[in-house]
């Protein structure tokens, strides 16, 4: 049985916030997909509120696409400490960091959450623009490391 990559990470010793290139997957025809761990909060010590995380997911799903081509998906982690980003190609964490910082600055300027309605969202009542902005501000102030052990 193949191991789950994220379960191999020792969550006790990482230092959030960080961006980690988890893996590059190769398809049968040579296509590549890169998965990133975008960790906002310290595992087992902090967790997003669901409305804030959901709002941030909607905002980042839009704003990251303005800077990055080939995004497949931005998914919240079940532990509510960050997001997984899947993107076409063999991409580097520095590229993701720059785009994420740009996107988070746009979050701070946002006046509404995209797709915050019952047609486009399966839980549109559980969204917080205020909460999303607070987490964006905190992450930008701390800065995202490319080293999961905390050195910038």
RANOR-V217156 format. One record per residue. RES is the residue in one small letter. PHI is phi in whole degrees, -180 to 180 (* if undefined). PSI is psi in whole degrees, 0 to 359 (none if undefined). NEAR is the number of other C-alpha atoms within 8 Angstrom. Layout:
<<RES:PHI:PSI:NEAR> <RES:PHI:PSI:NEAR>>
//
This chain:
<<x:*:134:2> <x:-72:138:3> <x:-77:150:6> <x:-82:117:6> <x:-54:314:7> <x:-68:338:6> <x:-77:348:7> <x:-86:351:7> <x:-83:130:6> <x:-81:100:7> <x:-70:351:7> <x:-79:338:6> <x:-114:355:6> <x:-75:158:11> <x:-126:105:9> <x:-82:154:13> <x:-84:147:15> <x:-154:166:16> <x:-125:125:16> <x:-125:129:11> <x:-78:111:10> <x:-77:311:10> <x:-170:163:7> <x:-122:121:9> <x:-100:142:7> <x:-113:130:9> <x:-82:172:7> <x:-60:332:5> <x:-103:15:5> <x:92:357:6> <x:-69:149:9> <x:-121:145:11> <x:-133:131:12> <x:-107:137:15> <x:-112:132:12> <x:-119:144:13> <x:-99:112:13> <x:-106:96:12> <x:-99:115:12> <x:-88:320:10> <x:-121:153:12> <x:-69:121:13> <x:-56:141:12> <x:64:10:7> <x:-127:328:6> <x:-136:160:8> <x:-156:144:11> <x:-64:145:9> <x:-70:146:8> <x:-64:319:9> <x:-66:320:10> <x:-68:316:15> <x:-64:318:15> <x:-63:317:12> <x:-63:316:14> <x:-64:323:13> <x:-60:311:11> <x:-60:313:11> <x:-65:313:11> <x:-68:324:13> <x:-57:323:10> <x:-81:307:9> <x:-68:326:11> <x:-65:326:11> <x:-68:343:9> <x:-74:337:7> <x:-111:335:7> <x:-118:132:9> <x:-92:153:6> <x:83:16:7> <x:-67:130:11> <x:-91:310:8> <x:-163:147:9> <x:-118:117:12> <x:-123:134:8> <x:-70:143:11> <x:-75:143:9> <x:-60:331:5> <x:-78:352:7> <x:63:38:12> <x:-112:355:14> <x:176:201:12> <x:-135:155:12> <x:-104:136:13> <x:-117:125:13> <x:-111:133:12> <x:-146:144:12> <x:-65:143:12> <x:94:169:9> <x:-92:97:8> <x:-109:160:8> <x:-108:152:7> <x:-63:326:11> <x:-61:320:7> <x:-61:318:8> <x:-68:319:10> <x:-59:313:10> <x:-62:316:8> <x:-67:321:11> <x:-65:316:10> <x:-61:318:9> <x:-61:314:8> <x:-64:319:11> <x:-67:326:12> <x:-64:323:9> <x:-69:326:9> <x:-58:317:14> <x:-63:335:9> <x:-95:353:6> <x:-64:144:7> <x:-110:351:5> <x:-157:163:5> <x:-97:126:11> <x:-63:147:7> <x:60:31:8> <x:-88:64:10> <x:-151:164:8> <x:-70:343:8> <x:-78:317:5> <x:-99:352:7> <x:-139:138:9> <x:-80:352:6> <x:-151:56:6> <x:-65:343:10> <x:-79:345:6> <x:-105:66:8> <x:-137:138:13> <x:-133:111:11> <x:-68:316:12> <x:-58:311:7> <x:-62:318:12> <x:-60:318:13> <x:-66:322:11> <x:-63:315:8> <x:-68:323:9> <x:-63:315:13> <x:-62:314:10> <x:-62:317:8> <x:-66:318:11> <x:-65:321:10> <x:-65:320:6> <x:-76:323:7> <x:83:142:9> <x:-90:128:12> <x:-88:152:12> <x:-97:2:11> <x:-114:120:10> <x:-67:350:12> <x:-99:6:7> <x:109:346:11> <x:-77:135:7> <x:-71:none:7>>
//
